[in-house]
């Protein structure tokens, strides 16, 4: 069937098993607008649907009988569309199509967001290191960034020691966005909008994946932007009283000798970067795994013995009362709304005669690598979940769209409204996979492979 052939052509029949091995899909040529509903008019007629006329308290006329295409980028419009009256769909078919269109819109928005972030970061790295992309798009831009990083490292000389330490970003979904999506999804499940998919009055994240401001006692992890005295294991750096192993710059002594750079051993004093192992008597400049529950002045991740403010979940809850299909649909719909913490990046380069080159490389990476890490580390799992959910939702609509031509005028109208957005969603899945792949390639170019010690806290 036509729609099945289109899906196979766009996805290349390749399972999404890992980003590094995905085939690059050229998407711009595949994104086609929906066919117009008349010989010369737009795909979305200006006339109102039967539901709109009835809601206005006036009789349904012939003009009103023309179906209106809901805005494919507006989840609320998709949920409120009169699929039965306008397109002669059953309730089950309407749910299937709504979820497919919602997933397509979500993954398209995610693709745009990742593309924008990566293009800006990769172009910035290449420009500051003296290279220019060979073409448009994120692949040429990020390829130029990789070349610039590799060439800059080579020019530092063989004796140079290089370290990139970072606290990985965490990405989560706001409570309000999750609740709104589940309500929209559940609104069409039964007569009168009643549904078991409607979420509870208060969202319940999986406990280890909850984060936000805790108005009470925090158990788990506390991250304060300006640092905190950490009674537990400190990640990030330590501004005073550090004893242990430091990924980044050790200021004080290294193995008993005065140090201000990479320390291949025990550091005493200050760790600028990431604490690999050790104790900190001063402020922990990063997340602190709490040994005992305490009040947290920053972001608490874990449990809150009090009231959550600005609650976020790392994923859409799969709990009792939440329909599995709705939760999966919201994975794709909400991915663009994910909020990520800032990745703290520290670049240390020593034992090189090319001080100016080292400084230029360090400044470029500390400025732009956080955006690369948001995609390659923070959004990697979320993007994978979004593309899986979108692919499943779009696949579920195959039979419906393939049979549209046999449904007469209603089927033709349905094809006109839905085919274009669904095709765009399929192409966007490929674009998201490309974004993740090239972000991982840029991150890999920054990894330290020729000096002792680790280089990040994931």
FIVO-126162 format. One record per residue (C-alpha): x, z, y; residue number from 1; chain. Coordinates in steps of 0.05 Angstrom, whole numbers, plus 5000, padded with zeros to 4 digits. Layout:
<atoms>
ATOM; px; pz; py; num; chaine
ATOM; X; Z; Y; NUM; A
...
</atoms>
This chain:
<atoms>
ATOM; px; pz; py; num; chaine
ATOM; 5000; 5000; 5000; 1; A
ATOM; 5021; 4987; 5072; 2; A
ATOM; 5027; 5059; 5093; 3; A
ATOM; 5066; 5079; 5031; 4; A
ATOM; 5113; 5020; 5041; 5; A
ATOM; 5125; 5042; 5113; 6; A
ATOM; 5141; 5113; 5093; 7; A
ATOM; 5189; 5091; 5039; 8; A
ATOM; 5224; 5043; 5087; 9; A
ATOM; 5232; 5096; 5141; 10; A
ATOM; 5256; 5152; 5096; 11; A
ATOM; 5297; 5107; 5051; 12; A
ATOM; 5270; 5145; 4990; 13; A
ATOM; 5328; 5194; 4998; 14; A
ATOM; 5312; 5267; 4985; 15; A
ATOM; 5330; 5315; 5041; 16; A
ATOM; 5380; 5356; 5001; 17; A
ATOM; 5432; 5368; 5054; 18; A
ATOM; 5446; 5342; 5124; 19; A
ATOM; 5518; 5320; 5113; 20; A
ATOM; 5498; 5268; 5061; 21; A
ATOM; 5437; 5239; 5095; 22; A
ATOM; 5433; 5165; 5111; 23; A
ATOM; 5432; 5150; 5185; 24; A
ATOM; 5365; 5120; 5204; 25; A
ATOM; 5358; 5075; 5264; 26; A
ATOM; 5294; 5100; 5296; 27; A
ATOM; 5284; 5062; 5361; 28; A
ATOM; 5263; 4998; 5326; 29; A
ATOM; 5214; 5035; 5281; 30; A
ATOM; 5175; 5072; 5334; 31; A
ATOM; 5116; 5027; 5350; 32; A
ATOM; 5056; 5044; 5392; 33; A
ATOM; 4988; 5044; 5358; 34; A
ATOM; 4951; 4978; 5359; 35; A
ATOM; 4901; 4971; 5416; 36; A
ATOM; 4829; 4985; 5400; 37; A
ATOM; 4806; 4921; 5436; 38; A
ATOM; 4837; 4854; 5451; 39; A
ATOM; 4869; 4878; 5516; 40; A
ATOM; 4852; 4951; 5526; 41; A
ATOM; 4894; 5014; 5510; 42; A
ATOM; 4892; 5049; 5443; 43; A
ATOM; 4854; 5107; 5473; 44; A
ATOM; 4787; 5083; 5502; 45; A
ATOM; 4762; 5114; 5566; 46; A
ATOM; 4694; 5129; 5537; 47; A
ATOM; 4674; 5197; 5511; 48; A
ATOM; 4660; 5214; 5438; 49; A
ATOM; 4593; 5236; 5409; 50; A
ATOM; 4616; 5309; 5411; 51; A
ATOM; 4632; 5304; 5485; 52; A
ATOM; 4565; 5274; 5502; 53; A
ATOM; 4528; 5328; 5462; 54; A
ATOM; 4569; 5382; 5495; 55; A
ATOM; 4549; 5354; 5563; 56; A
ATOM; 4475; 5362; 5545; 57; A
ATOM; 4457; 5289; 5548; 58; A
ATOM; 4434; 5239; 5495; 59; A
ATOM; 4486; 5201; 5456; 60; A
ATOM; 4488; 5128; 5478; 61; A
ATOM; 4519; 5066; 5450; 62; A
ATOM; 4578; 5073; 5497; 63; A
ATOM; 4588; 5144; 5472; 64; A
ATOM; 4592; 5119; 5400; 65; A
ATOM; 4661; 5090; 5412; 66; A
ATOM; 4713; 5139; 5383; 67; A
ATOM; 4765; 5170; 5428; 68; A
ATOM; 4835; 5178; 5403; 69; A
ATOM; 4857; 5250; 5414; 70; A
ATOM; 4924; 5261; 5449; 71; A
ATOM; 4973; 5261; 5390; 72; A
ATOM; 5021; 5306; 5428; 73; A
ATOM; 4968; 5360; 5440; 74; A
ATOM; 4956; 5405; 5379; 75; A
ATOM; 4893; 5434; 5411; 76; A
ATOM; 4864; 5364; 5422; 77; A
ATOM; 4879; 5346; 5349; 78; A
ATOM; 4844; 5409; 5325; 79; A
ATOM; 4783; 5397; 5368; 80; A
ATOM; 4775; 5323; 5352; 81; A
ATOM; 4709; 5302; 5320; 82; A
ATOM; 4740; 5268; 5260; 83; A
ATOM; 4675; 5268; 5221; 84; A
ATOM; 4631; 5239; 5276; 85; A
ATOM; 4681; 5190; 5306; 86; A
ATOM; 4719; 5166; 5244; 87; A
ATOM; 4672; 5183; 5186; 88; A
ATOM; 4722; 5230; 5153; 89; A
ATOM; 4705; 5287; 5106; 90; A
ATOM; 4726; 5357; 5125; 91; A
ATOM; 4784; 5354; 5076; 92; A
ATOM; 4807; 5287; 5102; 93; A
ATOM; 4802; 5313; 5173; 94; A
ATOM; 4846; 5373; 5156; 95; A
ATOM; 4897; 5328; 5122; 96; A
ATOM; 4901; 5281; 5181; 97; A
ATOM; 4903; 5336; 5233; 98; A
ATOM; 4961; 5370; 5198; 99; A
ATOM; 4998; 5304; 5190; 100; A
ATOM; 4990; 5286; 5264; 101; A
ATOM; 5009; 5356; 5285; 102; A
ATOM; 5071; 5355; 5242; 103; A
ATOM; 5089; 5286; 5269; 104; A
ATOM; 5083; 5310; 5341; 105; A
ATOM; 5124; 5373; 5326; 106; A
ATOM; 5182; 5337; 5292; 107; A
ATOM; 5183; 5285; 5347; 108; A
ATOM; 5189; 5339; 5400; 109; A
ATOM; 5243; 5373; 5359; 110; A
ATOM; 5281; 5307; 5354; 111; A
ATOM; 5278; 5298; 5429; 112; A
ATOM; 5302; 5369; 5442; 113; A
ATOM; 5361; 5365; 5394; 114; A
ATOM; 5380; 5296; 5419; 115; A
ATOM; 5381; 5319; 5491; 116; A
ATOM; 5422; 5382; 5477; 117; A
ATOM; 5473; 5345; 5434; 118; A
ATOM; 5480; 5286; 5481; 119; A
ATOM; 5495; 5333; 5539; 120; A
ATOM; 5545; 5376; 5500; 121; A
ATOM; 5582; 5319; 5466; 122; A
ATOM; 5587; 5278; 5530; 123; A
ATOM; 5613; 5339; 5566; 124; A
ATOM; 5667; 5353; 5515; 125; A
ATOM; 5691; 5281; 5513; 126; A
ATOM; 5690; 5275; 5589; 127; A
ATOM; 5730; 5338; 5602; 128; A
ATOM; 5781; 5318; 5549; 129; A
ATOM; 5789; 5248; 5578; 130; A
ATOM; 5748; 5203; 5531; 131; A
ATOM; 5685; 5162; 5538; 132; A
ATOM; 5634; 5143; 5485; 133; A
ATOM; 5635; 5072; 5459; 134; A
ATOM; 5560; 5065; 5464; 135; A
ATOM; 5494; 5100; 5478; 136; A
ATOM; 5461; 5153; 5436; 137; A
ATOM; 5483; 5218; 5405; 138; A
ATOM; 5525; 5187; 5350; 139; A
ATOM; 5574; 5150; 5396; 140; A
ATOM; 5575; 5210; 5443; 141; A
ATOM; 5591; 5260; 5389; 142; A
ATOM; 5640; 5213; 5355; 143; A
ATOM; 5677; 5211; 5422; 144; A
ATOM; 5675; 5287; 5425; 145; A
ATOM; 5705; 5293; 5355; 146; A
ATOM; 5761; 5244; 5373; 147; A
ATOM; 5775; 5281; 5437; 148; A
ATOM; 5780; 5348; 5402; 149; A
ATOM; 5825; 5321; 5347; 150; A
ATOM; 5871; 5285; 5396; 151; A
ATOM; 5876; 5346; 5441; 152; A
ATOM; 5895; 5391; 5383; 153; A
ATOM; 5949; 5342; 5361; 154; A
ATOM; 5978; 5339; 5431; 155; A
ATOM; 5986; 5414; 5432; 156; A
ATOM; 6045; 5407; 5384; 157; A
ATOM; 6058; 5429; 5314; 158; A
ATOM; 6078; 5500; 5334; 159; A
ATOM; 6013; 5515; 5369; 160; A
ATOM; 5966; 5567; 5339; 161; A
ATOM; 5892; 5556; 5351; 162; A
ATOM; 5831; 5598; 5339; 163; A
ATOM; 5757; 5590; 5354; 164; A
ATOM; 5717; 5653; 5344; 165; A
ATOM; 5642; 5656; 5355; 166; A
ATOM; 5581; 5700; 5344; 167; A
ATOM; 5531; 5652; 5315; 168; A
ATOM; 5465; 5643; 5352; 169; A
ATOM; 5399; 5667; 5321; 170; A
ATOM; 5337; 5624; 5331; 171; A
ATOM; 5266; 5651; 5324; 172; A
ATOM; 5194; 5634; 5342; 173; A
ATOM; 5154; 5673; 5394; 174; A
ATOM; 5096; 5713; 5367; 175; A
ATOM; 5047; 5680; 5415; 176; A
ATOM; 5066; 5611; 5392; 177; A
ATOM; 5058; 5628; 5319; 178; A
ATOM; 4991; 5662; 5329; 179; A
ATOM; 4965; 5604; 5370; 180; A
ATOM; 4986; 5553; 5318; 181; A
ATOM; 4955; 5591; 5260; 182; A
ATOM; 4890; 5598; 5299; 183; A
ATOM; 4887; 5524; 5314; 184; A
ATOM; 4902; 5507; 5242; 185; A
ATOM; 4850; 5555; 5215; 186; A
ATOM; 4796; 5535; 5264; 187; A
ATOM; 4778; 5474; 5224; 188; A
ATOM; 4776; 5507; 5156; 189; A
ATOM; 4702; 5523; 5154; 190; A
ATOM; 4636; 5520; 5190; 191; A
ATOM; 4634; 5555; 5256; 192; A
ATOM; 4710; 5560; 5258; 193; A
ATOM; 4712; 5617; 5207; 194; A
ATOM; 4773; 5616; 5163; 195; A
ATOM; 4816; 5661; 5121; 196; A
ATOM; 4875; 5627; 5154; 197; A
ATOM; 4862; 5664; 5219; 198; A
ATOM; 4920; 5712; 5230; 199; A
ATOM; 4913; 5786; 5238; 200; A
ATOM; 4906; 5816; 5308; 201; A
ATOM; 4980; 5834; 5306; 202; A
ATOM; 5029; 5786; 5274; 203; A
ATOM; 5071; 5815; 5218; 204; A
ATOM; 5139; 5781; 5212; 205; A
ATOM; 5179; 5790; 5149; 206; A
ATOM; 5214; 5856; 5168; 207; A
ATOM; 5287; 5834; 5165; 208; A
ATOM; 5269; 5772; 5206; 209; A
ATOM; 5234; 5809; 5263; 210; A
ATOM; 5268; 5813; 5331; 211; A
ATOM; 5252; 5830; 5402; 212; A
ATOM; 5253; 5887; 5451; 213; A
ATOM; 5237; 5953; 5415; 214; A
ATOM; 5202; 6005; 5456; 215; A
ATOM; 5223; 6060; 5408; 216; A
ATOM; 5276; 6069; 5355; 217; A
ATOM; 5311; 6008; 5326; 218; A
ATOM; 5334; 6004; 5254; 219; A
ATOM; 5378; 5945; 5234; 220; A
ATOM; 5417; 5908; 5287; 221; A
ATOM; 5423; 5918; 5363; 222; A
ATOM; 5452; 5867; 5410; 223; A
ATOM; 5463; 5886; 5483; 224; A
ATOM; 5488; 5831; 5530; 225; A
ATOM; 5537; 5876; 5568; 226; A
ATOM; 5558; 5913; 5505; 227; A
ATOM; 5545; 5982; 5475; 228; A
ATOM; 5580; 6038; 5439; 229; A
ATOM; 5567; 6019; 5366; 230; A
ATOM; 5556; 6073; 5314; 231; A
ATOM; 5562; 6023; 5257; 232; A
ATOM; 5595; 5956; 5244; 233; A
ATOM; 5611; 5917; 5307; 234; A
ATOM; 5609; 5841; 5312; 235; A
ATOM; 5633; 5804; 5373; 236; A
ATOM; 5691; 5835; 5409; 237; A
ATOM; 5712; 5906; 5427; 238; A
ATOM; 5735; 5924; 5498; 239; A
ATOM; 5774; 5988; 5481; 240; A
ATOM; 5799; 6031; 5424; 241; A
ATOM; 5800; 5977; 5372; 242; A
ATOM; 5837; 5985; 5306; 243; A
ATOM; 5831; 5929; 5255; 244; A
ATOM; 5831; 5854; 5245; 245; A
ATOM; 5809; 5810; 5303; 246; A
ATOM; 5789; 5736; 5304; 247; A
ATOM; 5808; 5714; 5373; 248; A
ATOM; 5855; 5747; 5423; 249; A
ATOM; 5887; 5814; 5408; 250; A
ATOM; 5908; 5851; 5471; 251; A
ATOM; 5952; 5911; 5456; 252; A
ATOM; 5995; 5911; 5394; 253; A
ATOM; 5996; 5868; 5332; 254; A
ATOM; 6029; 5898; 5271; 255; A
ATOM; 6064; 5948; 5318; 256; A
ATOM; 6089; 5895; 5367; 257; A
ATOM; 6063; 5880; 5436; 258; A
ATOM; 6010; 5826; 5432; 259; A
ATOM; 5967; 5782; 5476; 260; A
ATOM; 5943; 5726; 5431; 261; A
ATOM; 5926; 5710; 5359; 262; A
ATOM; 5944; 5768; 5314; 263; A
ATOM; 5957; 5753; 5240; 264; A
ATOM; 5950; 5826; 5220; 265; A
ATOM; 5928; 5893; 5247; 266; A
ATOM; 5908; 5894; 5320; 267; A
ATOM; 5906; 5958; 5362; 268; A
ATOM; 5876; 5958; 5431; 269; A
ATOM; 5826; 5905; 5450; 270; A
ATOM; 5794; 5848; 5411; 271; A
ATOM; 5768; 5788; 5451; 272; A
ATOM; 5730; 5746; 5402; 273; A
ATOM; 5700; 5771; 5337; 274; A
ATOM; 5715; 5835; 5300; 275; A
ATOM; 5732; 5815; 5230; 276; A
ATOM; 5742; 5886; 5205; 277; A
ATOM; 5757; 5951; 5239; 278; A
ATOM; 5731; 6005; 5285; 279; A
ATOM; 5714; 6003; 5359; 280; A
ATOM; 5713; 6066; 5403; 281; A
ATOM; 5693; 6028; 5465; 282; A
ATOM; 5637; 5978; 5476; 283; A
ATOM; 5618; 5928; 5422; 284; A
ATOM; 5611; 5860; 5456; 285; A
ATOM; 5563; 5831; 5406; 286; A
ATOM; 5512; 5852; 5353; 287; A
ATOM; 5520; 5921; 5323; 288; A
ATOM; 5495; 5936; 5253; 289; A
ATOM; 5468; 6006; 5263; 290; A
ATOM; 5489; 6061; 5216; 291; A
ATOM; 5432; 6105; 5241; 292; A
ATOM; 5367; 6086; 5278; 293; A
ATOM; 5376; 6090; 5354; 294; A
ATOM; 5344; 6067; 5418; 295; A
ATOM; 5366; 5996; 5432; 296; A
ATOM; 5372; 5972; 5504; 297; A
ATOM; 5378; 5899; 5483; 298; A
ATOM; 5351; 5857; 5426; 299; A
ATOM; 5332; 5894; 5363; 300; A
ATOM; 5330; 5857; 5297; 301; A
ATOM; 5299; 5891; 5237; 302; A
ATOM; 5250; 5949; 5243; 303; A
ATOM; 5221; 5981; 5305; 304; A
ATOM; 5192; 6052; 5301; 305; A
ATOM; 5151; 6040; 5363; 306; A
ATOM; 5122; 5979; 5399; 307; A
ATOM; 5152; 5910; 5397; 308; A
ATOM; 5156; 5871; 5461; 309; A
ATOM; 5170; 5796; 5461; 310; A
ATOM; 5167; 5797; 5385; 311; A
ATOM; 5198; 5737; 5350; 312; A
ATOM; 5199; 5716; 5277; 313; A
ATOM; 5253; 5674; 5245; 314; A
ATOM; 5199; 5637; 5206; 315; A
ATOM; 5123; 5630; 5203; 316; A
ATOM; 5099; 5689; 5160; 317; A
ATOM; 5075; 5673; 5090; 318; A
ATOM; 5033; 5735; 5082; 319; A
ATOM; 4962; 5751; 5058; 320; A
ATOM; 4910; 5721; 5104; 321; A
ATOM; 4955; 5663; 5125; 322; A
ATOM; 4939; 5596; 5091; 323; A
ATOM; 5002; 5566; 5060; 324; A
ATOM; 4986; 5496; 5086; 325; A
ATOM; 4976; 5523; 5156; 326; A
ATOM; 5042; 5561; 5154; 327; A
ATOM; 5078; 5498; 5130; 328; A
ATOM; 5045; 5456; 5184; 329; A
ATOM; 5066; 5506; 5237; 330; A
ATOM; 5138; 5503; 5213; 331; A
ATOM; 5141; 5431; 5239; 332; A
ATOM; 5094; 5441; 5299; 333; A
ATOM; 5132; 5501; 5327; 334; A
ATOM; 5204; 5483; 5316; 335; A
ATOM; 5213; 5456; 5387; 336; A
ATOM; 5190; 5524; 5413; 337; A
ATOM; 5245; 5562; 5377; 338; A
ATOM; 5286; 5607; 5423; 339; A
ATOM; 5360; 5616; 5407; 340; A
ATOM; 5407; 5670; 5429; 341; A
ATOM; 5471; 5649; 5463; 342; A
ATOM; 5531; 5636; 5418; 343; A
ATOM; 5590; 5676; 5444; 344; A
ATOM; 5651; 5631; 5437; 345; A
ATOM; 5724; 5651; 5447; 346; A
ATOM; 5780; 5599; 5442; 347; A
ATOM; 5851; 5625; 5435; 348; A
ATOM; 5912; 5578; 5437; 349; A
ATOM; 5983; 5604; 5438; 350; A
ATOM; 6054; 5584; 5419; 351; A
ATOM; 6047; 5517; 5455; 352; A
ATOM; 6089; 5488; 5511; 353; A
ATOM; 6029; 5448; 5537; 354; A
ATOM; 5994; 5503; 5574; 355; A
ATOM; 5951; 5457; 5618; 356; A
ATOM; 5926; 5418; 5557; 357; A
ATOM; 5911; 5483; 5520; 358; A
ATOM; 5871; 5510; 5579; 359; A
ATOM; 5832; 5445; 5586; 360; A
ATOM; 5813; 5446; 5512; 361; A
ATOM; 5794; 5519; 5513; 362; A
ATOM; 5750; 5511; 5575; 363; A
ATOM; 5714; 5450; 5547; 364; A
ATOM; 5699; 5484; 5480; 365; A
ATOM; 5677; 5550; 5510; 366; A
ATOM; 5630; 5513; 5558; 367; A
ATOM; 5598; 5463; 5509; 368; A
ATOM; 5608; 5490; 5439; 369; A
ATOM; 5551; 5541; 5445; 370; A
ATOM; 5501; 5483; 5449; 371; A
ATOM; 5533; 5450; 5388; 372; A
ATOM; 5527; 5516; 5350; 373; A
ATOM; 5454; 5523; 5369; 374; A
ATOM; 5441; 5458; 5332; 375; A
ATOM; 5491; 5461; 5275; 376; A
ATOM; 5483; 5535; 5259; 377; A
ATOM; 5422; 5564; 5295; 378; A
ATOM; 5373; 5507; 5283; 379; A
ATOM; 5399; 5480; 5218; 380; A
ATOM; 5353; 5518; 5171; 381; A
ATOM; 5294; 5511; 5219; 382; A
ATOM; 5303; 5436; 5225; 383; A
ATOM; 5307; 5430; 5149; 384; A
ATOM; 5242; 5469; 5142; 385; A
ATOM; 5209; 5427; 5196; 386; A
ATOM; 5228; 5361; 5166; 387; A
ATOM; 5207; 5383; 5096; 388; A
ATOM; 5140; 5406; 5122; 389; A
ATOM; 5130; 5343; 5163; 390; A
ATOM; 5149; 5298; 5105; 391; A
ATOM; 5099; 5334; 5060; 392; A
ATOM; 5044; 5331; 5112; 393; A
ATOM; 5056; 5257; 5125; 394; A
ATOM; 5058; 5241; 5051; 395; A
ATOM; 4991; 5276; 5042; 396; A
ATOM; 4960; 5227; 5091; 397; A
ATOM; 4985; 5165; 5053; 398; A
ATOM; 4921; 5151; 5015; 399; A
ATOM; 4878; 5162; 5076; 400; A
ATOM; 4916; 5114; 5119; 401; A
ATOM; 4925; 5062; 5064; 402; A
ATOM; 4849; 5060; 5054; 403; A
ATOM; 4833; 5056; 5129; 404; A
ATOM; 4824; 4980; 5128; 405; A
ATOM; 4769; 4986; 5075; 406; A
ATOM; 4728; 5034; 5117; 407; A
ATOM; 4700; 4984; 5166; 408; A
ATOM; 4698; 4997; 5241; 409; A
ATOM; 4712; 5072; 5233; 410; A
ATOM; 4773; 5057; 5190; 411; A
ATOM; 4799; 5006; 5241; 412; A
ATOM; 4791; 5058; 5296; 413; A
ATOM; 4826; 5110; 5254; 414; A
ATOM; 4884; 5063; 5241; 415; A
ATOM; 4889; 5046; 5314; 416; A
ATOM; 4892; 5120; 5333; 417; A
ATOM; 4935; 5149; 5279; 418; A
ATOM; 4983; 5097; 5251; 419; A
ATOM; 5029; 5096; 5312; 420; A
ATOM; 5038; 5171; 5319; 421; A
ATOM; 5049; 5179; 5243; 422; A
ATOM; 5101; 5124; 5244; 423; A
ATOM; 5136; 5157; 5302; 424; A
ATOM; 5136; 5223; 5263; 425; A
ATOM; 5169; 5189; 5203; 426; A
ATOM; 5223; 5160; 5247; 427; A
ATOM; 5234; 5227; 5281; 428; A
ATOM; 5250; 5260; 5213; 429; A
ATOM; 5309; 5213; 5208; 430; A
ATOM; 5330; 5228; 5279; 431; A
ATOM; 5329; 5303; 5267; 432; A
ATOM; 5373; 5295; 5205; 433; A
ATOM; 5423; 5253; 5245; 434; A
ATOM; 5426; 5306; 5300; 435; A
ATOM; 5442; 5361; 5251; 436; A
ATOM; 5494; 5318; 5216; 437; A
ATOM; 5532; 5299; 5279; 438; A
ATOM; 5529; 5370; 5306; 439; A
ATOM; 5561; 5395; 5241; 440; A
ATOM; 5616; 5342; 5249; 441; A
ATOM; 5633; 5366; 5319; 442; A
ATOM; 5633; 5439; 5297; 443; A
ATOM; 5679; 5421; 5239; 444; A
ATOM; 5728; 5389; 5287; 445; A
ATOM; 5735; 5455; 5323; 446; A
ATOM; 5746; 5497; 5260; 447; A
ATOM; 5815; 5529; 5254; 448; A
ATOM; 5847; 5504; 5189; 449; A
ATOM; 5920; 5519; 5201; 450; A
ATOM; 5923; 5592; 5220; 451; A
ATOM; 5908; 5657; 5186; 452; A
ATOM; 5843; 5693; 5192; 453; A
ATOM; 5771; 5671; 5196; 454; A
ATOM; 5741; 5640; 5257; 455; A
ATOM; 5668; 5661; 5263; 456; A
ATOM; 5615; 5711; 5248; 457; A
ATOM; 5556; 5673; 5219; 458; A
</atoms>
